[in-house]
């Protein structure tokens, strides 16, 4: 398996007070993950087996900020990894998005293998659309 040299780019478009869900597939040799809303590498790319991995995601105002606006992980159950399918499913509950008072921030996700190898797989901008109905 080859580890991507740079994190793939994917922006999160979140509706305030609504549950946000997205599933990515980590494909071997790829610096990006596929979701239903992004283009994928060639169809012969195989998924990375994420069995035994952990995942941590943070949203911050900017990359240098010490304040975490939201945190998801395999430990807290907001990220679920799909083993040999290579899937990474993120859920941000409506109870969390309702508290998002920012309109733009940054995010990334770090996957750590059972051997302790950490890979920053994806990163991007978080856009929050303010709600009218709460």
C-alpha atoms as one frame of an Amber mdcrd trajectory, in Angstrom:
protein
   0.000   0.000   0.000   1.317   3.432  -0.797   0.556   6.330   1.513  -0.486
   9.582  -0.197   2.167  12.300  -0.005  -0.363  15.098   0.365  -3.817  15.178
   1.869  -6.699  15.158  -0.561  -8.988  18.202  -0.716 -12.676  17.942   0.144
 -14.893  20.770   1.385 -17.698  20.093   3.849 -20.976  21.932   3.153 -22.978
  21.712   6.372 -26.538  22.880   7.015 -26.860  24.271  10.533 -29.280  22.253
  12.749 -29.211  19.316  10.306 -27.346  16.023  10.594 -24.342  15.923   8.242
 -23.256  12.561   6.869 -20.636  11.630   4.294 -18.787   8.415   3.488 -15.385
   8.329   1.832 -13.488   5.360   0.404  -9.696   5.374   0.772  -8.201   3.918
  -2.390  -4.628   2.583  -2.516  -2.096   4.905  -4.115  -4.546   7.773  -4.099
  -4.143  11.150  -2.477  -7.904  11.516  -2.402 -10.875   9.587  -1.197 -14.019
   9.017  -3.130 -17.430  10.070  -1.977 -20.647  10.349  -3.894 -19.806  13.985
  -4.611 -16.201  13.838  -5.842 -14.380  12.295  -8.772 -12.514   9.081  -8.171
  -9.251   7.600  -9.424  -9.400   4.768 -11.991 -11.892   2.003 -11.273  -9.077
  -0.525 -10.775  -7.862   1.260  -7.597  -8.333  -1.011  -4.586  -9.621   0.117
  -1.198  -7.165   0.356   1.690  -7.991  -2.082   4.502  -8.659   0.182   7.496
  -9.203  -2.681   9.942  -7.663  -1.719  13.278  -7.152   1.928  12.281  -8.322
   4.861  14.368  -9.529   8.165  12.949  -9.589  11.680  14.382 -11.127  14.757
  12.768 -11.080  18.341  13.973 -12.711  21.548  12.771 -10.929  24.781  13.721
 -11.246  28.436  12.728  -7.827  28.131  11.057  -5.014  25.584  11.056  -3.046
  27.455  13.730  -5.947  27.859  16.153  -5.764  26.060  19.486  -9.573  26.123
  19.789 -11.349  23.039  18.449 -14.835  23.892  17.156 -15.829  20.238  16.643
 -14.136  16.895  17.081 -15.111  13.505  15.679 -13.327  10.203  16.120 -13.677
   6.463  16.048 -13.426   6.679  19.853 -16.529   8.904  20.188 -18.450   7.056
  17.434 -18.851   9.993  15.041 -16.476   8.223  12.615 -17.025   4.592  11.634
 -14.388   2.731   9.620 -15.402  -0.008   7.180 -12.529  -2.493   7.384 -11.605
  -4.109   4.054 -14.056  -1.851   2.171 -11.821   1.122   3.066 -14.763   3.313
   4.008 -14.686   6.223   6.429 -18.168   7.325   7.496 -18.503  10.686   9.234
 -21.635  11.812  11.056 -22.006  15.244  12.630 -25.268  15.197  14.592 -27.823
  17.992  14.345 -27.214  18.711  18.030 -23.636  19.654  17.092 -24.345  21.546
  13.846 -26.956  23.597  15.715 -24.117  25.037  17.766 -22.043  25.979  14.733
 -22.077  29.794  14.855 -19.129  30.083  12.460 -19.746  30.288   8.712 -16.329
  29.100   7.505 -13.552  27.062   9.116 -11.009  24.366   8.202 -10.892  20.629
   8.861  -8.731  17.582   8.397  -8.798  13.902   9.268  -5.932  11.794  10.575
  -5.996   8.016  10.257  -3.576   5.984  12.367  -2.707   2.404  11.449  -2.335
  -0.394  14.013   1.461   0.042  13.536   1.169   3.700  14.609   1.625   5.251
  11.153  -0.435   8.451  10.985  -1.770   9.693   7.642  -3.506  13.039   7.168
  -5.827  11.763   4.488  -8.189  14.642   3.755  -8.457  18.350   4.471 -10.542
  21.264   3.348 -12.839  24.124   4.170 -16.028  23.812   6.190 -18.902  25.989
   5.031 -21.937  26.302   7.312 -25.252  27.455   5.910 -27.208  29.215   8.681
 -30.612  27.787   9.505 -33.910  29.629   9.472 -35.833  26.769  11.120 -34.314
  25.553  14.378
